[in-house]
Amino acid sequence: MLNNKSILITGGTGSFGKQFTKTILERYKPKKVIIYSRDELKQYEMAQVFNAPQMRYFIGDVRDGARLEQAMDGVDYVIHAAALKHVPVAEYNPMECIKTNIYGAENVIKAAIAAGVTKVIALSTDKAANPINLYGATKLASDKLFVAANNMVGDRDTRFSVVRYGNVICSRGSVIPFFEKLLAEGATSLPITDERMTRFWITLQQGVDFVIKNFERMHGGEIFVPKLPTATITTLAEVMAPNLPIRVVGIRPGEKLHEVMCPADDSHLTLEFHDHFVIKPTITFTSAADFSVNNIGETGKTVATGFEYSSGTNKEVLDADGLKQLIALGAQS
């Protein structure tokens, strides 16, 4: 599917962008892989590792629509991974978060349509479902923009979908590197926000594979949600430092006890497939699609009224051994 195609990744120097680049260079023969990001140092460092002839590096910000349009010239597929993601930082710098996560999304959409891109997948977050923090609210707005963009394309072939998943094991923003740093510095206890807290967990490679698969599955307008295991923060602390006590420090600004990926209010729109869920668009498109059957022939069924996919009630819960195995998998990414 990606052979002889040009692929652009916004925020491409991040954890996802590097793993995605590694994966497609190993599995496919792309025509071009374009890394679009604003940090020249990270681009320079990435270029030392990923220096295949297909690689291109574009300095640019998603806030700059004209530069995005220039970068997307001749591009077939776009993965929109650029975002301001740190929850407390977003609470203290709301307008900066809005400029990147909402206005930036609008710019990506306009540039993709203008350039005639075939398919766009925007990366979302569990925090966009029933958001209580600014980061989640901006990503919900971004999700809505990408879904509605399918009604803006006219007779063009460009299609937009969204992928939403939970915490990425061992990624830069994960609590795991933070715990590892504390342990390396000789910490005598591990700080946790609340003993009841749960999260969905996914490895970076699983996230990459899910996005690639959804380029094949998508009609345009869906929000794809993988089925993931849950673990408590206390289980994570036990795995990482079994001999250390925990210290409860309280929930940070904008944090939840449990995360939701498919809200109960969207249950009438939610379809369950064998390894994922699809949340159908709330609006009607000019070209209707049967979202219960995707483009590779997988079929989904409507969930029960009031169904909610929450880390607090998820049936797949990792014990210490299961979480160790997932962390080991994540460390290989």
C-alpha positions, 0 to 999 in steps of 0.5 A, a space after each residue: 500500500 505504501 510502496 512508491 508513495 510519498 508520506 508526510 508526518 507532521 511532528 515527525 521527530 517525535 517518538 511516533 514519527 521515528 518509529 513510523 519512519 523506521 517501520 515503513 523503511 523496513 517494510 515498504 519501498 516508499 517514494 518519499 518520507 517527509 519529516 515536517 517539524 519545527 526543531 532543527 536539532 531534532 531533525 539533524 539528530 534524526 537525519 543521522 539515523 534515518 538517512 535513506 535516499 527517500 528521506 526529506 526533512 522540512 523545517 516548519 510549524 503546523 501554524 504556518 499554512 503556506 509552508 504546510 501546503 508547500 511541504 505537501 506538494 505531491 504527497 499521497 498520505 499524511 499522518 498528523 502527529 504534531 501537537 502540544 501534549 503536556 497536560 499541565 503545560 497546556 493548562 498554563 499556556 492555553 492559547 499556545 495549545 489552541 494555536 497548535 492543536 486547533 489552528 494547526 489542524 485546520 492548516 493541515 486539512 486545508 493544505 491536504 485538500 489543496 495538495 490533493 493528498 489521498 488519505 490523512 490520519 490524525 493522531 488523537 488521545 483518550 483525553 479527547 473523550 469527555 475532556 476535562 483539561 485543555 489539551 483534551 478539549 483541543 484534541 476533541 476540537 481537532 478530531 471534529 475538524 478532521 471528521 468534518 473535513 470529509 464534507 469540505 473535499 467536494 469532488 476530490 479524493 482526499 479522505 480524513 480519519 482519526 486514530 485515538 489511543 491511550 498512554 504509549 509505553 516508554 515514549 518520551 511523555 510516559 511516566 515510565 522514563 520519569 520513574 526510571 530517572 527517579 530510580 537512577 537518582 536514588 529515589 527512596 519512594 515513587 510519587 503517584 497521583 492516586 492509588 485508584 488511577 488506571 490508564 490504557 497502555 499501548 506500545 509505540 510499535 502497536 500504535 504505528 501498526 494500528 495507524 498503517 492498518 487504518 489507512 487500508 480500513 478507512 472510508 473517511 470520517 471514522 475515529 478508530 480506537 484499538 482494544 487495549 489493556 488497562 493497568 493501575 498506576 500502583 501496579 506500574 510502581 510495583 513493577 518498576 520498584 517492588 521494594 520501594 514505598 509509594 507516595 501519593 502526591 495528588 492529581 495534577 491539574 487537568 488529570 482524570 482518575 480513569 481515561 475513556 476512549 469511547 464515551 457512553 454518549 457516543 454509544 449509538 455511533 460506536 461499532 465493535 470490531 474484533 480488535 478495535 472500535 469505530 466511532 462513526 461521524 455525528 454528521 452526514 456526509 454527501 457521499 455516505 459510507 457503510 462504516 459497519 464494513 471497512 475497506 478490507 472487509 472486516 465487519 463491526 456490530 453496534 455496541 449496547 446503548 450506554 456502552 463506555 470504553 473506560 480504563 476503569 471498567 475495562 475487562 482486560 487488566 494487566 497484572 504485574 507480570 503482564 505489565 512487565 511483558 508489555 514494558 519489555 515489548 515497548 522497550 524494543 520499539 
